[in-house]
Amino acid sequence: MQYTTLGNTGLVVSRLAFGAMTFGVGELVAGVANNIDQTAADQMVGRALDAGINLFDTADAYTSGQSEIMLGKALAQRRHEVVIATKVGFRTGRALTDTGLSSRHIVVAAEGSLKRLGTDYIDLYQLHIPDPLTPPEETVRALDDLVRRGLVRYIGFSNFPAWKAARMLAIQERHGYARFVGAQMYYSLLGRDLEQEIVPFVADAGMGVLVWSPLAGGFLSGKYTRSNPTPEGARLNQFKLPPIDVEKGYDVVDLLKQIAANYQATPAQVA
């Protein structure tokens, strides 16, 4: 395994992270169900740990909180060895206040994540999506409060446009609040928008980038082809995320297979 530090911090993380979005039994989003129980989660996390992975990512909204619970149990005996990242922002309940990036929701959500994860602190707490209603000053102040309370070590954002993240960063710097250290964003061979604004911004700001869906939802694994566009049991059959140009995708997969054959590798490894 290769390691690096997250942005301009001393936090050492594996270059490959483990995403726990599929943990849990039941509905992930409308029409898409997860079927990973605790036994399977323990096995998957164990293999990741054996491979040297120390960065594990989840969110409070994944399978109604089951992902955090399962990940916490799977890591319980080795908590001091790993970096746990989770996120806040998506709807987690029926109440109007069970979503967004208000101070109220951030604090309640963080305390809930701590309980589900079975830990005293969250290593990296990330804003999952932008909130068009809450003033950015309120959001970053709430994050700083969590850091000052010792409940969160580092903070980051996910799925934000560069201008909105830059505005929040300016507020953090102006008031001496805890700064963003990482941006978790979609990036793959079929989705390279990140290169236009986010990468230059985070590089200038001294942040790191955590990539989600580097295989474009599994499309770049090579199992989706023109002759078999909907392989049985494949997640993209129901969960069309991230959106991709399918025809371009088939061309890219064809090239990946050619390259992989030359190196005795898989298309996913090349991607």
Buried (B, 14 or more C-beta within 10 A) or exposed (E): EEEEEBBEBEBEBBEBBBBBBBBBBEEBBEEBEBEBEBEBBBEBBEEBBEEEBBBBBBBBBBBBBBBBBBBBBBBEEEBEEBBBBBBBBBEBBEEEEBBBBBBEBBBBBBEBBBEBBBBEBBBBBBBBBBBEEBEBBBBBBBBBBBBEEEBBBBBBBBBBEBEBBBBBBEBBEEEEBBBBBBBBBBBBBBBEEBEEBBBEBBEEBEBBBBBBBBBBBBBBBBBBEEEEEEEEEBBBEEBEEBEBEEEEBBEBBEEBBEEBEEEEEBBBEBB
